[in-house]
Amino acid sequence: MPYRKPAKTPVQTLETCAPSTLASLLRPASGLVFTPDELTDLLAHQLAAKLTFGDEAGDRQLRRELYQLPTAEREALQTFGDLFAAPAPPVAVLTLVKDYAKGLLAQRTGVLPSELASVLYLSTIVAAKLRCHTNITRLDTPALCHGIRWALDQAWLKGVCRELLHAGLEKFQAGGGSC
């Protein structure tokens, strides 16, 4: 019998997978490693951390986007917390942070617990929608609302991210969509 080459299975990446698959990434990996108090502390640390990704290519692209901003705006965006608190954060920077968080979710062994990566991911999307009136995701509104509700159910979620996600959920629910 002649050898038959197996059919190629299409490779699914984060860019090509269905929005429902992306939404499933928002669910934390089973078996929490961190206590709620530790997650609160880790989130506070991440929000106070310098706006950087820790990899050369990503940081270079981030610096390029930041240096295109006026000096005052650039100087106001020093940390992740500054980005989420900004009244009109740069969409390009939000998109880079979203992609960074999405990459951490895909790895499941990243530098941040998946719960924190999920909060960063959701916060960038909500900031873009609320403050910039721009959609930077393929997630549909029900999947986004599902992720936001999950995040808001976490007792460890505090501060600017909680406020941002709460405001986003209120707006999406008031918008008459299927949230």
Backbone bond lengths (Angstrom), bond angles and torsions (degrees), N, CA, C in turn:
res aa  C-N    CA-C-N  psi(-1)  N-CA   C-N-CA  omega(-1)  CA-C   N-CA-C  phi
1 M - - - 1.433 - - 1.528 108.47 -
2 P 1.325 117.07 130.31 1.461 119.61 -177.11 1.539 111.41 -69.54
3 Y 1.320 113.46 151.18 1.460 120.29 177.78 1.524 109.54 -72.48
4 R 1.316 115.15 133.19 1.458 119.93 175.60 1.514 108.75 -115.99
5 K 1.281 114.09 127.69 1.451 120.00 178.32 1.532 108.20 -68.54
6 P 1.343 117.53 132.19 1.458 118.55 179.69 1.529 110.78 -62.36
7 A 1.325 114.81 147.09 1.464 120.00 178.05 1.519 109.39 -63.80
8 K 1.312 115.43 143.03 1.458 119.71 178.84 1.521 109.51 -73.87
9 T 1.300 114.69 131.42 1.456 120.49 174.13 1.519 106.78 -93.66
10 P 1.346 117.10 128.11 1.461 117.32 -179.23 1.531 110.73 -62.88
11 V 1.299 115.54 137.93 1.458 121.78 179.35 1.520 107.64 -83.26
12 Q 1.331 114.56 128.40 1.450 118.36 178.18 1.514 109.36 -97.50
13 T 1.311 116.36 127.79 1.452 121.58 176.11 1.519 107.96 -114.89
14 L 1.311 116.55 172.53 1.461 119.93 177.50 1.522 111.64 -61.53
15 E 1.337 116.78 -27.64 1.455 120.18 -179.73 1.517 112.35 -77.85
16 T 1.338 117.63 -24.29 1.463 119.63 -175.20 1.514 114.45 -110.15
17 C 1.320 117.94 -6.33 1.458 118.60 -176.89 1.529 111.05 -80.60
18 A 1.300 115.37 161.98 1.464 121.90 -178.34 1.523 110.64 -68.64
19 P 1.338 116.82 149.39 1.467 119.77 177.36 1.525 113.64 -54.41
20 S 1.331 117.83 -33.99 1.465 119.54 178.91 1.526 111.15 -65.01
21 T 1.327 116.74 -32.59 1.461 120.18 175.92 1.515 110.30 -68.64
22 L 1.330 116.57 -41.34 1.463 119.92 175.93 1.525 110.39 -60.30
23 A 1.317 116.70 -41.88 1.465 120.11 179.69 1.525 110.85 -62.13
24 S 1.335 117.30 -35.24 1.460 119.66 179.57 1.530 111.43 -65.82
25 L 1.327 117.07 -25.23 1.460 120.21 177.88 1.527 111.71 -68.44
26 L 1.320 116.51 -20.36 1.455 120.10 -179.76 1.519 111.68 -72.04
27 R 1.321 116.76 -18.64 1.457 118.92 177.27 1.522 108.84 -76.59
28 P 1.327 116.40 129.26 1.460 118.96 -179.03 1.525 111.93 -62.96
29 A 1.304 115.44 152.58 1.462 120.73 175.09 1.523 108.59 -61.87
30 S 1.300 116.69 149.20 1.463 119.42 -178.04 1.525 110.51 -66.53
31 G 1.318 115.15 153.50 1.452 120.61 178.05 1.513 112.59 76.35
32 L 1.318 116.47 76.48 1.462 120.19 179.46 1.518 110.60 -56.97
33 V 1.296 115.10 133.42 1.444 121.29 178.69 1.529 110.17 -94.46
34 F 1.334 116.90 -26.82 1.453 121.96 -174.74 1.520 111.33 -109.66
35 T 1.325 115.92 144.48 1.463 120.95 175.10 1.529 108.11 -76.74
36 P 1.336 117.46 162.54 1.463 119.39 176.36 1.536 112.77 -57.01
37 D 1.327 117.42 -39.33 1.468 119.51 178.62 1.530 110.93 -64.10
38 E 1.319 116.43 -38.96 1.458 119.64 178.36 1.528 110.82 -66.23
39 L 1.348 116.89 -39.61 1.460 120.02 178.40 1.525 110.94 -65.71
40 T 1.328 117.38 -38.30 1.472 120.54 175.35 1.516 110.10 -59.17
41 D 1.326 116.06 -47.06 1.468 120.52 -179.86 1.530 111.70 -65.16
42 L 1.324 116.94 -41.60 1.460 120.50 179.31 1.529 111.50 -64.62
43 L 1.336 116.68 -40.16 1.463 119.65 177.89 1.524 110.44 -65.10
44 A 1.328 116.94 -44.30 1.469 120.29 178.14 1.528 109.99 -59.36
45 H 1.319 116.52 -42.02 1.469 120.83 178.40 1.526 110.59 -63.49
46 Q 1.329 117.22 -45.18 1.467 120.74 -179.03 1.523 110.84 -62.90
47 L 1.329 117.13 -41.26 1.461 120.08 -178.86 1.528 111.80 -68.76
48 A 1.331 116.52 -28.08 1.463 120.85 178.45 1.526 112.18 -87.26
49 A 1.321 116.63 -11.16 1.468 121.39 -177.10 1.525 111.09 -72.40
50 K 1.311 114.78 149.55 1.459 121.34 176.75 1.523 108.91 -57.52
51 L 1.307 116.01 141.11 1.460 122.61 -179.97 1.524 108.87 -68.83
52 T 1.324 115.05 91.90 1.462 122.28 -179.69 1.526 107.80 -154.31
53 F 1.328 116.55 158.37 1.460 121.19 -177.27 1.516 113.32 -106.89
54 G 1.314 117.35 -15.43 1.450 119.50 179.70 1.516 114.16 82.74
55 D 1.333 117.45 6.50 1.466 118.92 172.87 1.529 107.65 -128.64
56 E 1.305 115.15 141.90 1.463 121.47 -170.17 1.528 113.04 -58.11
57 A 1.319 117.44 -47.63 1.467 119.98 -176.60 1.527 111.21 -65.57
58 G 1.326 116.87 -45.69 1.462 120.06 179.65 1.515 112.09 -64.51
59 D 1.319 116.56 -41.74 1.462 120.48 179.55 1.528 111.27 -66.23
60 R 1.310 117.23 -36.81 1.466 120.75 178.45 1.529 109.89 -63.60
61 Q 1.318 116.39 -44.28 1.465 120.49 179.13 1.528 110.76 -65.73
62 L 1.323 117.23 -40.03 1.463 121.90 177.97 1.534 110.29 -63.01
63 R 1.323 117.50 -46.71 1.476 120.81 178.33 1.524 110.86 -59.84
64 R 1.325 115.99 -40.36 1.471 120.23 179.37 1.532 110.02 -59.71
65 E 1.331 116.82 -45.49 1.469 120.54 179.47 1.522 111.46 -66.18
66 L 1.331 116.47 -42.13 1.462 119.64 -178.89 1.526 111.55 -65.92
67 Y 1.319 117.96 -38.89 1.467 120.48 -177.76 1.520 112.77 -72.66
68 Q 1.305 118.08 -11.83 1.463 120.90 174.51 1.526 111.35 -80.83
69 L 1.327 116.98 -11.70 1.461 121.39 -178.81 1.523 110.48 -82.51
70 P 1.325 117.15 155.63 1.463 118.98 171.48 1.534 109.80 -58.85
71 T 1.314 116.96 150.27 1.465 122.23 -173.98 1.524 112.31 -53.18
72 A 1.322 118.11 -47.14 1.467 120.85 -177.49 1.528 111.11 -62.02
73 E 1.318 116.65 -41.13 1.470 120.53 179.60 1.526 110.79 -68.09
74 R 1.328 116.00 -41.45 1.469 120.83 178.70 1.524 110.68 -63.13
75 E 1.326 116.93 -43.40 1.459 120.84 -179.17 1.530 112.25 -68.55
76 A 1.321 117.11 -23.65 1.467 120.88 178.23 1.530 111.90 -79.57
77 L 1.324 117.68 -13.30 1.470 121.96 -178.17 1.528 110.20 -109.40
78 Q 1.295 116.66 72.86 1.456 120.74 -179.04 1.537 112.42 -96.16
79 T 1.337 117.14 -28.06 1.471 121.11 -174.30 1.528 110.47 -128.65
80 F 1.322 114.75 168.48 1.463 119.89 174.76 1.528 109.68 -61.85
81 G 1.324 117.47 -39.21 1.459 121.20 178.00 1.517 111.77 -61.78
82 D 1.336 117.13 -39.79 1.471 120.83 176.74 1.526 110.40 -59.76
83 L 1.314 116.49 -41.18 1.468 120.90 -178.91 1.523 110.33 -61.96
84 F 1.341 117.03 -45.64 1.462 120.22 -177.07 1.522 112.91 -74.44
85 A 1.327 117.43 -21.23 1.462 121.52 179.08 1.526 112.22 -91.39
86 A 1.319 117.80 -12.98 1.463 121.10 -176.31 1.532 110.54 -64.13
87 P 1.328 117.15 138.66 1.469 119.55 179.87 1.530 113.03 -68.08
88 A 1.324 117.16 -28.89 1.468 121.41 177.92 1.520 108.52 -144.24
89 P 1.331 117.10 74.07 1.471 119.31 -177.75 1.527 110.45 -66.06
90 P 1.335 116.93 149.64 1.463 119.69 178.88 1.539 111.14 -64.84
91 V 1.308 115.61 127.47 1.467 120.92 -178.07 1.526 110.82 -60.05
92 A 1.315 117.62 -38.94 1.469 120.25 -179.14 1.525 110.76 -62.51
93 V 1.316 117.25 -38.65 1.469 120.53 179.00 1.524 109.81 -71.41
94 L 1.332 117.97 -42.51 1.466 120.52 175.70 1.528 110.69 -57.40
95 T 1.310 116.53 -42.09 1.466 120.61 -179.63 1.527 110.95 -64.38
96 L 1.320 117.39 -41.46 1.466 120.17 177.60 1.522 111.23 -63.24
97 V 1.331 117.73 -42.62 1.470 121.15 179.33 1.528 109.59 -66.66
98 K 1.336 117.28 -39.89 1.474 120.64 177.09 1.527 110.20 -59.47
99 D 1.319 116.57 -46.75 1.471 120.51 -179.71 1.525 111.32 -64.87
100 Y 1.323 116.97 -37.30 1.464 121.63 175.90 1.533 110.05 -61.31
101 A 1.326 116.60 -48.71 1.471 120.83 -179.77 1.529 110.77 -64.48
102 K 1.327 116.81 -39.91 1.466 120.51 178.54 1.520 110.49 -63.04
103 G 1.313 116.60 -38.42 1.466 120.37 176.45 1.515 111.85 -63.94
104 L 1.334 116.63 -39.59 1.466 119.90 176.79 1.521 110.97 -64.04
105 L 1.321 116.81 -38.58 1.470 120.41 178.51 1.528 110.92 -65.34
106 A 1.305 116.38 -38.82 1.466 120.04 -179.44 1.519 111.24 -68.12
107 Q 1.333 116.82 -35.11 1.462 120.32 -179.20 1.522 111.63 -71.37
108 R 1.319 116.72 -37.37 1.466 123.16 -175.83 1.525 112.44 59.54
109 T 1.317 117.47 2.86 1.468 121.36 176.08 1.515 109.08 -133.15
110 G 1.325 115.71 28.21 1.449 120.51 -175.03 1.514 113.27 -73.88
111 V 1.303 114.08 -172.03 1.452 121.01 -178.09 1.519 112.56 -76.49
112 L 1.319 117.26 -12.29 1.464 122.10 177.95 1.522 109.46 -121.20
113 P 1.334 116.83 147.11 1.472 118.25 171.81 1.532 109.22 -58.94
114 S 1.313 117.13 149.60 1.464 120.86 -177.35 1.521 111.47 -59.67
115 E 1.330 117.64 -30.28 1.469 119.94 178.30 1.524 110.75 -61.73
116 L 1.333 116.87 -42.84 1.461 120.46 179.96 1.530 110.99 -71.70
117 A 1.316 117.05 -39.70 1.462 119.68 176.75 1.528 110.28 -60.67
118 S 1.341 116.53 -38.40 1.466 120.46 177.68 1.520 111.26 -62.97
119 V 1.326 117.20 -42.49 1.462 120.93 179.38 1.526 110.42 -65.01
120 L 1.322 118.39 -42.59 1.468 120.57 176.53 1.524 110.59 -60.90
121 Y 1.319 116.00 -45.35 1.463 121.89 -179.71 1.525 110.55 -58.34
122 L 1.326 116.14 -52.42 1.463 120.72 -178.89 1.523 111.50 -64.15
123 S 1.319 116.88 -40.28 1.469 120.50 -177.66 1.519 111.90 -64.02
124 T 1.325 117.99 -37.63 1.466 119.78 178.87 1.527 110.54 -66.18
125 I 1.317 116.45 -42.00 1.467 120.90 -179.11 1.528 110.15 -63.92
126 V 1.337 115.93 -45.89 1.465 120.10 -178.92 1.524 110.68 -66.80
127 A 1.329 117.77 -41.51 1.471 120.15 178.22 1.527 110.40 -59.93
128 A 1.316 117.31 -42.25 1.465 120.47 179.71 1.529 110.84 -64.34
129 K 1.330 116.61 -43.43 1.469 120.03 -178.83 1.523 111.77 -68.84
130 L 1.332 117.14 -46.51 1.464 120.48 -175.23 1.516 113.11 -75.11
131 R 1.303 116.49 -45.36 1.461 119.80 -168.88 1.522 113.78 -99.06
132 C 1.324 116.57 -20.93 1.466 119.71 -178.68 1.524 112.13 -118.09
133 H 1.327 116.60 -5.64 1.469 122.42 -179.28 1.528 111.09 54.76
134 T 1.346 113.89 41.80 1.457 121.31 -176.98 1.522 109.46 -132.85
135 N 1.309 116.00 139.39 1.460 121.47 176.96 1.525 108.66 -97.71
136 I 1.340 116.36 123.03 1.472 119.80 -179.77 1.525 111.05 -115.70
137 T 1.340 116.91 20.85 1.459 120.57 -178.64 1.520 110.57 -140.38
138 R 1.338 114.17 160.79 1.459 120.39 172.62 1.530 110.85 -97.49
139 L 1.335 116.91 -1.53 1.462 119.36 176.84 1.511 109.43 -62.39
140 D 1.330 116.57 136.26 1.460 118.54 174.82 1.535 108.90 -80.14
141 T 1.309 116.37 167.25 1.462 120.86 -175.15 1.523 112.88 -59.40
142 P 1.354 120.39 -44.58 1.476 118.50 178.62 1.528 112.90 -59.93
143 A 1.329 118.11 -40.16 1.467 120.69 179.36 1.524 110.34 -67.73
144 L 1.324 116.86 -40.39 1.459 120.71 177.70 1.523 110.41 -63.79
145 C 1.324 117.05 -45.95 1.470 120.62 178.94 1.526 111.12 -62.27
146 H 1.324 116.94 -37.20 1.463 120.94 177.51 1.529 109.84 -60.50
147 G 1.323 116.58 -45.80 1.458 120.84 178.72 1.517 111.94 -64.67
148 I 1.327 116.83 -40.98 1.465 120.64 179.47 1.531 110.05 -64.32
149 R 1.323 116.44 -43.37 1.478 119.30 178.57 1.525 110.83 -61.31
150 W 1.329 116.24 -42.24 1.468 119.14 176.66 1.527 109.35 -56.64
151 A 1.332 116.89 -49.02 1.465 120.53 -177.28 1.530 111.05 -61.82
152 L 1.315 116.77 -44.20 1.465 120.08 -178.64 1.526 112.07 -67.80
153 D 1.308 117.36 -21.32 1.474 121.25 176.15 1.526 112.22 -76.65
154 Q 1.317 117.55 -10.51 1.464 121.01 -177.92 1.528 109.39 -84.61
155 A 1.319 116.86 117.65 1.472 121.45 -178.51 1.524 111.84 -62.17
156 W 1.326 117.90 -25.63 1.455 121.28 -177.60 1.523 113.03 -78.01
157 L 1.330 118.03 -13.56 1.465 120.87 -178.58 1.524 109.36 -75.94
158 K 1.310 116.29 117.56 1.463 122.14 -175.86 1.523 110.38 -131.90
159 G 1.319 115.46 167.92 1.443 122.50 167.71 1.509 115.90 69.71
160 V 1.331 114.87 -143.91 1.452 122.28 -170.33 1.526 112.81 -60.61
161 C 1.312 118.09 -36.70 1.475 119.84 179.88 1.521 111.08 -69.11
162 R 1.324 117.53 -41.94 1.467 120.02 176.99 1.522 110.36 -61.26
163 E 1.327 116.44 -46.31 1.468 120.74 -179.69 1.530 111.18 -61.39
164 L 1.318 116.42 -44.58 1.458 121.65 -179.50 1.528 111.16 -63.46
165 L 1.322 116.64 -47.99 1.464 120.24 -178.63 1.527 111.42 -66.99
166 H 1.321 117.06 -37.25 1.473 120.68 176.98 1.533 110.27 -62.94
167 A 1.332 116.92 -45.52 1.467 120.83 178.67 1.531 110.35 -63.10
168 G 1.323 116.57 -38.79 1.460 120.03 178.24 1.513 112.02 -63.86
169 L 1.324 116.75 -46.37 1.462 119.57 -179.88 1.523 110.63 -61.89
170 E 1.320 117.55 -42.98 1.472 120.51 177.95 1.521 111.41 -59.33
171 K 1.318 116.55 -44.57 1.470 120.14 -179.41 1.525 111.11 -65.69
172 F 1.315 117.16 -43.73 1.470 119.90 -178.19 1.528 110.49 -66.77
173 Q 1.323 117.40 -37.04 1.467 120.41 177.89 1.526 110.93 -68.98
174 A 1.322 116.88 -38.44 1.466 121.33 -179.75 1.528 111.51 -72.40
175 G 1.319 116.32 -21.07 1.462 120.94 -177.59 1.507 113.99 -72.53
176 G 1.303 118.19 -3.12 1.450 121.08 177.60 1.527 113.83 77.89
177 G 1.301 117.67 3.81 1.459 120.53 177.77 1.515 110.99 -76.30
178 S 1.292 116.27 -179.22 1.455 120.59 -178.29 1.526 109.83 -90.15
179 C 1.321 114.84 67.65 1.464 119.98 -176.96 1.468 109.10 -90.84
